[in-house]
């Protein structure tokens, strides 16, 4: 087969695809005559505005060094806590109100140390059971309800590492925001 024949075959194939594409557009217009073939900017903006509240953070995973019995010669411990975004305060972080706690594995950062972990489990919060977190190749974490149906409940991304200091009578902690999780478990 000569190069001329190959080029003619390629041109014929290309022309057939173009006419097929034109036919599909014509058939679509016949089936849906009042539907525009391109989406207007205002439509895109309306859809994004509607979906925006669904993309707000649901909860945060925090870790930090805590001084137990500060001023009494106490010890420094690392601790992990998860708090709902709408309850991101020291009542949750220090006193455990509405919090989830580490049950198994290690978070990616524990206190001041990086762990290299790819799995951890938090105790249930927001009315759900324990949650299993698995690190993905892109650095995100998917989480599931332990013993559940295997469906992904949400995705966690690296936090901004901002700190929140909480002081109590028997403890003082400096919490670092290590993961921000997006789901609907705390916002049904």
C-alpha positions in Angstrom: 0.0 0.0 0.0 1.5 3.4 -1.0 1.6 6.5 1.1 -1.0 8.1 -1.2 -3.4 5.3 -0.4 -2.8 5.6 3.3 -3.4 9.4 3.1 -6.6 8.8 1.1 -7.8 6.3 3.7 -7.0 8.7 6.5 -8.8 11.5 4.7 -11.8 9.3 4.1 -11.9 8.2 7.7 -11.7 11.9 8.9 -14.5 13.0 6.5 -16.7 10.2 7.7 -16.2 11.2 11.4 -17.0 14.9 10.6 -20.2 13.9 8.7 -21.1 11.6 11.6 -20.6 14.4 14.1 -22.7 16.8 12.1 -25.5 14.1 11.8 -25.4 13.7 15.6 -25.8 17.4 16.2 -28.7 17.5 13.7 -30.4 14.5 15.4 -30.0 16.2 18.8 -31.6 19.4 17.5 -34.5 17.3 16.1 -35.1 15.6 19.5 -34.5 18.7 21.6 -35.4 21.7 19.4 -35.6 24.2 22.3 -32.3 23.2 24.0 -29.3 25.4 23.4 -26.2 23.4 22.5 -23.9 25.6 24.6 -24.4 26.5 28.3 -24.6 30.2 29.2 -22.3 31.7 31.8 -25.3 32.6 34.0 -26.4 28.9 34.0 -22.9 27.8 35.1 -22.8 30.5 37.8 -26.2 29.5 39.1 -25.1 25.8 39.4 -21.9 26.8 41.1 -23.7 29.0 43.6 -26.2 26.3 44.4 -23.4 23.7 45.0 -21.1 26.0 47.0 -22.6 25.3 50.4 -22.1 21.5 49.8 -18.4 22.1 49.4 -17.7 23.6 52.9 -15.6 21.7 55.3 -17.4 19.3 57.6 -14.7 18.5 60.2 -11.1 19.0 61.0 -8.4 16.6 62.3 -6.0 18.2 64.7 -3.0 17.2 66.6 -0.7 18.9 69.0 1.5 18.7 72.0 -0.4 19.0 75.2 1.1 19.8 78.6 -0.7 17.8 81.2 -0.8 19.5 84.6 1.2 22.5 83.5 3.1 24.2 86.3 2.9 21.0 88.4 5.9 19.3 86.7 3.5 17.5 84.3 4.4 15.8 81.1 4.1 16.7 77.4 1.9 14.3 75.4 0.9 14.4 71.8 -2.8 14.0 71.2 -5.3 13.8 68.2 -8.8 15.1 68.0 -11.4 15.7 65.3 -13.9 18.5 65.6 -16.9 19.5 63.5 -16.3 22.7 61.5 -19.3 24.3 63.1 -17.9 23.5 66.5 -14.2 24.4 66.0 -13.4 25.5 69.5 -11.6 24.5 72.8 -14.7 22.8 74.2 -14.3 20.2 71.5 -10.5 20.2 71.3 -9.7 20.3 75.0 -12.7 18.9 76.7 -13.9 16.4 74.0 -17.3 17.9 73.5 -18.7 16.5 70.2 -15.1 15.3 69.3 -13.8 12.2 67.6 -10.6 10.6 69.0 -7.8 8.4 67.5 -8.6 4.7 68.1 -6.1 2.9 65.8 -3.2 3.7 63.5 -1.5 7.1 63.3 -2.5 10.3 61.7 0.0 11.7 59.2 1.3 14.0 62.0 1.2 13.1 65.7 2.1 16.0 67.9 5.3 17.4 66.4 6.3 14.2 64.6 5.5 13.2 61.0 4.5 9.5 61.0 4.3 8.4 57.4 1.1 6.6 58.2 -1.4 5.5 55.5 -4.2 4.4 57.8 -5.9 5.6 61.0 -9.3 5.2 62.7 -11.3 7.9 64.6 -14.0 7.2 67.1 -17.4 8.1 65.8 -18.6 11.7 66.0 -21.7 13.5 64.7 -23.8 10.4 65.2 -21.9 7.9 63.0 -19.8 4.9 63.9 -16.0 4.7 63.9 -14.4 6.1 60.7 -11.5 4.4 58.8 -9.1 6.8 56.9 -6.9 5.6 54.0 -4.2 7.7 52.4 -4.4 7.9 48.6 -1.6 8.2 46.1 -2.3 11.9 45.6 -2.0 12.7 49.3 -5.7 12.9 50.1 -7.4 10.7 52.6 -10.7 8.8 51.9 -12.8 7.7 54.8 -15.4 5.1 55.4 -17.7 4.0 58.2 -16.0 1.0 59.9 -18.0 -2.1 59.2 -20.2 -0.1 56.9 -21.3 -0.8 53.3 -17.9 0.2 51.9 -19.0 3.5 50.4 -16.7 6.5 50.6 -18.1 9.0 53.1 -15.8 11.9 52.3 -12.3 13.2 51.4 -9.8 14.9 53.6 -7.1 17.2 52.4 -4.0 18.6 54.1 -4.9 21.3 56.5 -3.3 24.7 56.7 -1.4 23.8 59.8 -2.8 26.8 61.6 -2.7 26.5 65.4 -5.4 27.0 68.1 -4.2 27.2 71.7 -6.5 25.9 74.4 -5.9 26.3 78.1 -7.6 24.4 80.9 -7.1 23.8 84.6 -5.3 20.5 84.1 -4.0 20.8 80.5 -2.8 23.2 77.9 -2.7 22.2 74.2 -1.5 23.8 71.0 -3.6 22.2 68.2 -2.5 22.1 64.6 -5.1 21.7 61.8 -3.6 18.8 59.9 -6.6 17.6 57.8 -9.7 19.3 56.6 -12.5 16.8 55.7 -15.3 17.3 53.3 -18.5 15.2 53.7 -22.0 15.4 55.0 -21.7 13.4 58.2 -21.8 16.4 60.5 -24.2 18.4 58.2 -27.0 16.1 57.3 
